[in-house]
């Protein structure tokens, strides 16, 4: 699954260029405008989340849990959605772009686990499903917030619209996944960094 350093830089450049073109011109960039290679991982179906930060604070985060389209299209679509369709935030404006930093999470396919006790904090993202309720946390969320497994599951339950102990319901089901996470700078210089900026 892992991307090379050059592929990470290209993925971030794709997301950045998408934001510029969409927010300034109101259109999706064409494939040629995003420098999509003729072969390789960018043409493979991959599940991706795009996270936007403004001055270190979450500004938008949208993605797919399962692969639905080629990697480059998922980056483009989720960059636009993170900027304009995250219901927690107003739409990002073009004038905000200099202060926006992009983080990309490329996910492995989710797999079921027997119960919440199998959830590995810091290594895995987790999906909670109970009746018509569901929610997901990316792998980096719990460690960056300083949560242990039980605390993460309580917040996950509340994110799904359940009470904090909703995850303890015997009918609750869980799936986990891993992610390769990389972001612009750590020092605002467009370089990917091994340590993701805070969620």
C-alpha positions in Angstrom: 0.0 0.0 0.0 2.8 2.4 0.8 3.5 5.4 -1.4 7.0 6.5 -2.2 8.1 10.0 -1.1 7.6 11.3 -4.6 4.1 9.8 -4.8 3.2 11.4 -1.5 4.5 14.8 -2.8 2.4 14.3 -5.9 -0.7 13.4 -4.0 -0.4 16.5 -1.8 0.2 18.6 -4.9 -2.9 17.1 -6.5 -5.0 18.0 -3.5 -3.5 21.6 -3.3 -4.1 22.2 -7.0 -7.6 20.9 -6.8 -8.4 23.3 -4.0 -6.9 26.3 -5.9 -8.8 25.6 -9.1 -12.1 24.7 -7.5 -12.2 27.6 -5.0 -10.9 30.2 -7.5 -12.6 29.0 -10.7 -15.5 26.9 -9.5 -14.6 23.8 -11.4 -13.0 20.4 -10.9 -9.5 20.2 -12.4 -9.0 17.9 -15.4 -6.7 14.9 -15.1 -3.9 16.6 -17.1 -4.0 19.5 -14.7 -3.2 17.2 -11.8 -0.2 15.5 -13.4 -1.7 12.0 -13.1 0.8 9.4 -14.3 -0.1 7.0 -17.1 0.3 4.0 -14.8 0.8 3.1 -11.1 -0.9 3.6 -7.8 -2.8 6.7 -8.8 -4.9 4.6 -11.2 -5.7 2.0 -8.5 -8.9 2.2 -6.6 -8.0 3.4 -3.1 -10.0 4.6 -0.1 -8.8 8.1 0.9 -9.6 10.8 3.5 -8.5 14.4 2.9 -8.1 16.5 6.0 -7.7 20.3 6.0 -6.1 22.2 8.9 -6.0 26.0 9.3 -3.4 27.2 11.7 -3.3 23.8 13.3 -7.0 23.5 13.8 -9.3 21.1 12.0 -11.1 22.9 9.1 -12.6 19.9 7.2 -12.3 16.2 6.8 -14.1 14.0 4.3 -13.3 10.6 2.7 -14.3 7.1 1.8 -13.9 4.0 4.0 -13.9 1.6 1.0 -12.3 2.1 -2.4 -14.8 3.5 -4.9 -12.6 5.2 -7.5 -8.9 5.6 -8.6 -6.7 7.3 -6.1 -6.3 10.5 -8.0 -10.0 10.9 -8.4 -10.6 10.2 -4.7 -8.0 12.8 -3.7 -9.6 15.3 -6.0 -13.2 14.6 -4.9 -12.5 14.5 -1.2 -10.3 17.6 -1.3 -13.3 19.5 -2.7 -15.7 17.9 -0.2 -13.4 18.6 2.8 -13.4 22.3 1.7 -17.0 22.7 0.9 -19.2 19.8 2.3 -18.1 19.1 5.9 -21.3 20.0 7.8 -19.2 21.0 10.9 -17.7 24.0 9.2 -18.5 26.8 6.8 -17.1 26.4 3.3 -13.4 27.2 2.8 -12.8 30.4 0.8 -10.0 31.0 -1.7 -8.5 33.7 0.6 -8.0 31.1 3.3 -5.8 28.9 1.1 -2.5 30.3 2.2 -3.3 29.2 5.8 -4.7 25.8 4.9 -2.6 22.7 5.2 -3.5 19.4 3.6 -3.2 15.9 5.1 -4.0 12.7 3.2 -4.8 9.3 4.7 -4.7 6.3 2.3 -6.6 3.5 3.9 -6.4 -0.3 3.8 -9.8 -2.1 3.3 -11.7 -2.4 6.6 -12.0 -5.8 8.2 -14.3 -6.9 11.0 -13.0 -7.6 14.5 -14.6 -9.8 17.2 -15.2 -7.0 19.6 -13.9 -3.6 20.7 -11.2 -5.1 22.9 -9.4 -6.1 19.7 -9.1 -2.4 18.6 -5.4 -1.3 18.6 -5.1 2.4 19.5 -2.6 4.3 17.4 -2.3 1.5 14.8 -5.9 1.1 13.6 -8.8 3.3 12.6 -12.2 2.0 13.7 -15.7 2.0 12.4 -18.7 1.6 14.8 -22.1 0.4 13.5 -25.2 0.0 15.6 -28.6 -0.1 14.0 -28.8 2.9 11.7 -25.9 4.7 13.6 -22.3 4.7 12.5 -19.1 6.7 12.9 -15.4 6.4 12.1 -12.1 7.6 13.5 -8.9 7.6 11.5 -5.9 5.9 13.2 -4.2 9.2 14.1 -7.2 10.6 16.0 -7.0 8.7 19.3 -3.2 9.1 20.0 -3.2 12.8 19.0 -6.0 13.4 21.4 -4.3 11.4 24.1 -7.2 8.9 24.3 -7.0 5.3 25.4 -9.2 2.7 23.7 -12.2 3.1 26.0 -12.1 6.9 25.7 -11.8 6.7 21.9 -14.8 4.3 21.8 -16.8 6.7 24.0 -16.2 9.6 21.7 -16.8 7.4 18.7 -20.2 6.5 20.1 -21.1 10.1 20.6 -19.9 11.0 17.1 -22.4 8.3 15.8 -25.2 10.0 17.8 -25.2 7.3 20.5 -24.6 7.7 24.3 -21.0 7.4 25.4 -21.5 3.8 26.4 -23.1 2.9 23.1 -20.1 0.9 22.0 -20.8 -1.6 24.8 -24.1 -2.6 23.3 -23.8 -6.3 22.4 -25.3 -5.6 19.0 -22.6 -3.1 18.1 -20.2 -4.2 15.3 -16.7 -2.9 14.6 -14.4 -2.9 11.6 -10.8 -1.6 11.7 -8.3 -0.4 9.1 -4.9 1.0 8.8 -3.8 4.2 7.0 -0.7 5.8 5.6 -0.9 9.4 6.7 1.1 12.2 5.4 0.7 16.0 5.2 2.1 19.2 3.9 5.0 20.5 5.9 5.3 20.4 9.6 7.1 23.7 8.6 4.8 25.0 5.8 7.2 24.1 3.0 5.0 21.6 1.1 7.1 18.6 2.2 5.4 15.5 3.5 6.2 14.7 7.2 6.2 11.4 9.0 4.3 12.9 12.0 0.8 14.0 10.9 -0.3 17.4 12.1 -2.9 17.3 14.8 -6.5 16.3 14.1 
